[in-house]
Amino acid sequence: MKGLIFSIKRYSIYDGPGIRVTVFMKGCPLSCWWCHNPEGISPEQEELTEVYKIGDKEFVKKRMAGQYYTTEDILKVLEKERVFIERSGGGITFSGGEPFMQPEFLAEALRECRKSGYHTAIDTSGYFQSEILKQVLPHTNLFLFDIKHLDPVKHLEYTGVSNIMILQNLSKIIKSGNDIMLRIPILPGINDDVVHLNALRDYISGLNSGSIKMINLLPYHRIGSSKYRKLGRDDRMKSFNPPSSERMKELKKFFSSTGIKVKIGG
């Protein structure tokens, strides 16, 4: 079995505990305004045309987004990094895109990675059919689970999908007892108003689960903007500014009242 992957990042320190290998899988059912991996949205292999500007000159470069990997290919990558992974308490994280878009490959890769002694994690938007969970729960140590907005109408506006299934899946994972890190993107003007933040804090407090090990507050950044320019795509966040470091410190204190450890960043 093969999976379509658009990037593999070695020595990753933001996608779970320790030093990790992060596998970015192709395909995502969401179209978030702030997406910083637009090349991962299409579930198909695609040729991208990128335009670079140096002074007054333009240079065009074509590259293929997405290569097929077997589970054995991924294990070979992990083996090269094993010493760093083991000494740091790291592992492998499947990200995207949305890993659950390729459920059979994801389940197989997780199973074989666990068999080989690696800590496994899935970084997910939570938007997937709940039946798929049964395939991956026994082989997953940690879920990095995104909560973007509690309001289903706002969620639909800014991501292209409702959040109803997402919150239902979060509840199912909590009941499973698997470890969870909640990841909240902080998006000024979108989800950082007082009403929503209070509702979000109350919601997290109400989950009342020891499975939630940490809340990661992810400040919006403009790293993805250069990708949109190179690809000639519309950057819907170009008028939005990143939150200040002072604001992020305030929010860390705000969410700490849930009793859950809070970290700024991944």
FENVEN-V590126 format. One record per helix or strand of 2 or more residues. SS is the DSSP state (helix for helix, strand for strand). FROM is the first residue (numbers start at 1). TO is the last residue. Records with the same first field share a line. If there is no record, write none. Layout:
SS=FROM-TO, FROM-TO
This chain:
strand=2-12, 20-25, 46-54, 57-65, 67-70, 91-96, 119-124, 142-146, 179-186, 212-219, 262-264
helix=38-40, 71-88, 99-115, 130-139, 152-159, 164-176, 194-207, 225-231, 245-256
